[in-house]
Amino acid sequence: MINANYKDYYDLILMDIQMPVMDGFEAPRKIRVLNANIPILAMTARTMSSERDECLKSGMNDHISKPIDPQALCHVILKYVKPKSKDGVSDAAIEASEPPVTKEEKSDAIRAEATKILEIDWEMLTNRLGDNQDLILTLLTVFAEIHSGMADEMETALETRNEALLKQKLHTNRGVLGNIDATNLYQQVCKMEAELFKSGMNAILQQDLITFKADFNHFYAAILNYLDTHSQATR
């Protein structure tokens, strides 16, 4: 990306903040040397005003908070990029010519099992993803495959007094839980992250993590039941 050969290749850059090798504050500064005009939008779970200010000072144009709201994302992008028509046909005409997407009717058993995952704000999730049930299923499947050890990993970091690792896990898990609108667990992680920042690895943080682990295990079991019910109903 940071290469003179690509300085006019992109219309806009979505910049993550927490990246390996080069973080999201250093990268925009280097990009600005090659291209002073390309819009750069920060995408981050960080919500403190000081961190938003740091995004702007590093050369970015705007800030989008995670979890990403597609409508809000489109609104911000359209502030900086003008939509292009295809082969001279207006965007409105293209949209009108596209056939409506038919939605697969899900079984009552699947929907009933989904509502048992009380930690997920289903109204928010379906609205944000356009009621795309296949995408929701994919998100929860990937979550179940990758993040089963979420609570255990944070517990290990706390027990070994590895504050840097715990900070990293809290930041990552906040974004993961926000992306599936697991509102209660998301808020618990936000609280722990704030407590760690304020007072370090104290007894309050330890108790909060115990509560989180119990709630997470219940949540994870409900997701597995949902995925199992979906698998049986679609055979």
Backbone torsions as a table, in degrees:
resi	resn	phi	psi	omega
1	MET	NA	-48.0	-178.5
2	ILE	-84.8	80.6	-175.2
3	ASN	-151.0	133.1	-176.7
4	ALA	-58.6	-27.3	-178.9
5	ASN	-68.0	-18.5	-175.9
6	TYR	-112.7	13.8	-172.2
7	LYS	-65.4	-22.8	178.5
8	ASP	-116.4	15.5	-173.5
9	TYR	-82.8	-31.6	-173.6
10	TYR	-104.5	148.9	174.6
11	ASP	-86.9	-29.1	-175.1
12	LEU	-162.7	150.9	180.0
13	ILE	-120.8	128.6	170.9
14	LEU	-96.8	117.0	-170.9
15	MET	-110.1	116.4	172.0
16	ASP	-77.2	150.7	-177.0
17	ILE	-89.4	-45.3	-176.1
18	GLN	-94.7	97.3	-178.5
19	MET	-130.6	154.8	175.7
20	PRO	-75.2	161.7	176.4
21	VAL	69.7	-64.0	-179.1
22	MET	-132.3	123.5	-176.0
23	ASP	-79.7	174.7	-174.2
24	GLY	-75.5	-1.3	174.6
25	PHE	-96.3	-36.0	179.6
26	GLU	-75.3	-38.8	-176.5
27	ALA	-58.4	-46.6	179.9
28	PRO	-60.8	-35.1	179.5
29	ARG	-62.8	-39.6	178.9
30	LYS	-72.1	-37.4	178.6
31	ILE	-63.9	-38.6	-178.1
32	ARG	-63.4	-25.3	176.2
33	VAL	-65.1	-34.1	-178.1
34	LEU	-91.5	-33.1	-175.4
35	ASN	-147.3	109.4	-176.2
36	ALA	-83.8	-11.7	-169.9
37	ASN	-110.4	-21.3	-175.0
38	ILE	-62.3	131.4	178.8
39	PRO	-67.2	134.5	176.7
40	ILE	-124.3	121.4	-178.3
41	LEU	-111.4	125.7	177.3
42	ALA	-77.0	134.0	175.1
43	MET	-120.8	109.4	-173.0
44	THR	-151.9	152.0	175.2
45	ALA	-82.8	-6.0	179.0
46	ARG	-74.2	131.2	-174.1
47	THR	-120.5	-3.8	-179.5
48	MET	-67.8	141.9	-176.8
49	SER	-61.6	-33.6	179.7
50	SER	-64.5	-34.7	179.6
51	GLU	-74.6	-34.6	174.7
52	ARG	-64.9	-39.8	177.7
53	ASP	-63.5	-37.5	179.4
54	GLU	-65.0	-35.1	176.5
55	CYS	-60.5	-45.2	-178.4
56	LEU	-68.4	-38.9	-179.5
57	LYS	-67.3	-27.3	-179.1
58	SER	-78.8	-5.8	177.0
59	GLY	114.0	3.3	178.9
60	MET	-84.6	156.4	-175.5
61	ASN	-91.8	-29.7	-173.6
62	ASP	-157.5	176.3	-172.9
63	HIS	-137.2	131.3	177.7
64	ILE	-123.4	125.2	-176.5
65	SER	-85.0	143.6	171.3
66	LYS	-90.7	147.6	-0.1
67	PRO	-68.7	146.0	-173.6
68	ILE	-74.4	128.8	170.7
69	ASP	-94.8	114.5	-175.7
70	PRO	-53.9	-39.6	-179.6
71	GLN	-66.5	-42.2	178.4
72	ALA	-65.6	-38.7	178.6
73	LEU	-62.4	-47.1	179.1
74	CYS	-61.6	-39.7	-179.6
75	HIS	-61.2	-44.3	-179.2
76	VAL	-69.1	-42.5	179.8
77	ILE	-60.2	-41.3	-178.0
78	LEU	-68.5	-14.5	174.5
79	LYS	-70.0	-24.7	-172.4
80	TYR	-118.4	-20.3	-176.8
81	VAL	-126.2	126.5	178.3
82	LYS	-84.4	127.7	179.8
83	PRO	-58.8	141.4	179.4
84	LYS	-106.0	141.3	176.7
85	SER	-84.3	162.2	-179.5
86	LYS	-104.6	118.8	176.9
87	ASP	54.6	37.0	176.4
88	GLY	80.6	-0.9	179.2
89	VAL	-91.1	134.7	-177.4
90	SER	-65.4	153.4	178.4
91	ASP	-60.1	-37.1	-179.2
92	ALA	-63.7	-40.3	-180.0
93	ALA	-67.4	-38.2	178.7
94	ILE	-63.7	-44.6	-179.1
95	GLU	-62.9	-39.9	-178.2
96	ALA	-69.0	-28.4	-176.7
97	SER	-81.3	-15.7	-178.1
98	GLU	-77.3	134.0	-179.6
99	PRO	-67.9	147.4	178.8
100	PRO	-63.7	144.9	-180.0
101	VAL	-80.7	123.8	178.5
102	THR	-83.3	136.5	-178.3
103	LYS	-99.5	127.6	178.9
104	GLU	-66.5	130.4	179.7
105	GLU	-75.9	121.6	-179.0
106	LYS	-88.6	150.1	-178.3
107	SER	-71.0	156.4	178.6
108	ASP	-62.3	-33.9	-179.2
109	ALA	-63.4	-40.1	-179.5
110	ILE	-66.3	-46.9	-178.3
111	ARG	-66.2	-37.1	179.1
112	ALA	-64.6	-40.3	179.5
113	GLU	-68.7	-35.2	179.6
114	ALA	-62.7	-40.3	-177.6
115	THR	-67.9	-14.7	177.7
116	LYS	-75.5	-16.1	177.2
117	ILE	-83.1	80.1	-171.5
118	LEU	-66.3	-22.6	-177.1
119	GLU	-70.9	-16.5	-178.6
120	ILE	-95.1	132.6	173.3
121	ASP	-83.2	92.7	-172.3
122	TRP	-65.6	-35.6	179.1
123	GLU	-63.4	-44.2	179.8
124	MET	-66.8	-42.5	-177.9
125	LEU	-64.9	-46.5	-178.6
126	THR	-67.9	-36.7	177.6
127	ASN	-66.1	-41.6	-177.3
128	ARG	-68.4	-31.9	-178.1
129	LEU	-103.3	15.0	176.8
130	GLY	64.2	31.0	-179.3
131	ASP	55.7	32.6	178.2
132	ASN	-83.4	94.7	-174.4
133	GLN	-65.8	-32.0	178.4
134	ASP	-66.4	-39.4	178.8
135	LEU	-68.0	-40.5	177.1
136	ILE	-60.7	-43.7	178.3
137	LEU	-60.7	-42.3	179.6
138	THR	-63.6	-44.3	179.7
139	LEU	-59.4	-45.0	-178.0
140	LEU	-71.4	-33.3	177.1
141	THR	-65.2	-46.6	178.9
142	VAL	-63.6	-41.0	178.0
143	PHE	-58.7	-47.0	-178.2
144	ALA	-63.5	-35.4	-177.6
145	GLU	-74.7	-34.2	-170.2
146	ILE	-102.0	-33.2	-166.5
147	HIS	-112.5	25.3	179.6
148	SER	-62.3	-30.1	-177.4
149	GLY	-95.7	18.7	-175.4
150	MET	-53.7	-53.3	-177.1
151	ALA	-68.4	-40.2	-179.2
152	ASP	-63.2	-38.8	-179.5
153	GLU	-65.6	-40.3	177.9
154	MET	-68.8	-37.9	178.8
155	GLU	-62.9	-42.1	178.5
156	THR	-62.9	-42.6	178.8
157	ALA	-61.9	-38.2	179.4
158	LEU	-70.7	-43.7	-178.3
159	GLU	-65.0	-33.6	-180.0
160	THR	-90.0	4.0	178.5
161	ARG	59.4	34.3	179.1
162	ASN	-93.6	86.7	-173.7
163	GLU	-66.0	-38.3	-179.8
164	ALA	-63.4	-41.9	179.5
165	LEU	-67.6	-41.7	179.3
166	LEU	-63.4	-40.7	177.7
167	LYS	-60.3	-42.7	179.3
168	GLN	-64.8	-43.7	-179.1
169	LYS	-64.7	-42.2	179.5
170	LEU	-62.7	-43.3	179.7
171	HIS	-62.5	-46.9	-179.2
172	THR	-64.7	-45.4	-176.0
173	ASN	-69.3	-29.9	175.3
174	ARG	-61.3	-43.7	178.4
175	GLY	-67.0	-41.0	-179.2
176	VAL	-62.8	-47.9	-178.6
177	LEU	-68.7	-34.3	177.2
178	GLY	-65.8	-34.9	-178.3
179	ASN	-67.6	-23.0	177.0
180	ILE	-109.1	12.8	176.8
181	ASP	54.3	40.1	172.1
182	ALA	-82.8	77.9	-164.6
183	THR	-58.9	-48.4	-176.4
184	ASN	-64.3	-46.0	179.2
185	LEU	-65.9	-37.7	176.9
186	TYR	-59.4	-45.7	-179.3
187	GLN	-66.5	-35.0	177.1
188	GLN	-63.8	-41.9	178.8
189	VAL	-65.7	-40.4	176.7
190	CYS	-58.6	-42.6	180.0
191	LYS	-63.8	-43.9	179.2
192	MET	-65.7	-38.7	179.4
193	GLU	-63.8	-41.9	178.6
194	ALA	-66.5	-38.9	179.5
195	GLU	-66.0	-40.9	178.5
196	LEU	-63.7	-42.4	179.9
197	PHE	-65.1	-37.7	-175.1
198	LYS	-80.4	-46.5	-168.9
199	SER	-127.1	0.3	180.0
200	GLY	79.9	-160.7	-173.6
201	MET	-87.3	83.2	-174.6
202	ASN	-108.6	-176.0	-177.1
203	ALA	-67.7	-32.6	178.7
204	ILE	-63.5	-44.3	178.5
205	LEU	-62.3	-40.0	179.4
206	GLN	-62.5	-43.3	179.4
207	GLN	-67.8	-39.4	177.8
208	ASP	-61.3	-37.9	-179.3
209	LEU	-69.7	-35.0	176.1
210	ILE	-61.5	-44.7	178.1
211	THR	-63.4	-44.0	-179.9
212	PHE	-61.2	-43.1	-177.1
213	LYS	-62.3	-42.1	178.9
214	ALA	-63.8	-44.8	179.7
215	ASP	-66.7	-39.0	-179.4
216	PHE	-65.1	-43.1	-179.3
217	ASN	-61.8	-38.9	176.2
218	HIS	-64.8	-43.2	179.4
219	PHE	-62.2	-45.7	-177.6
220	TYR	-65.2	-39.8	178.1
221	ALA	-63.5	-38.4	178.9
222	ALA	-65.8	-37.8	177.6
223	ILE	-64.6	-43.2	178.8
224	LEU	-61.7	-40.0	177.8
225	ASN	-63.7	-41.2	178.6
226	TYR	-62.2	-46.6	-179.0
227	LEU	-65.3	-37.7	178.6
228	ASP	-66.9	-42.5	178.2
229	THR	-63.0	-41.7	178.8
230	HIS	-62.9	-42.0	-179.1
231	SER	-63.1	-42.7	-179.5
232	GLN	-69.6	-37.2	-176.3
233	ALA	-73.8	-20.8	-176.3
234	THR	-105.6	9.0	178.1
235	ARG	-74.4	NA	NA
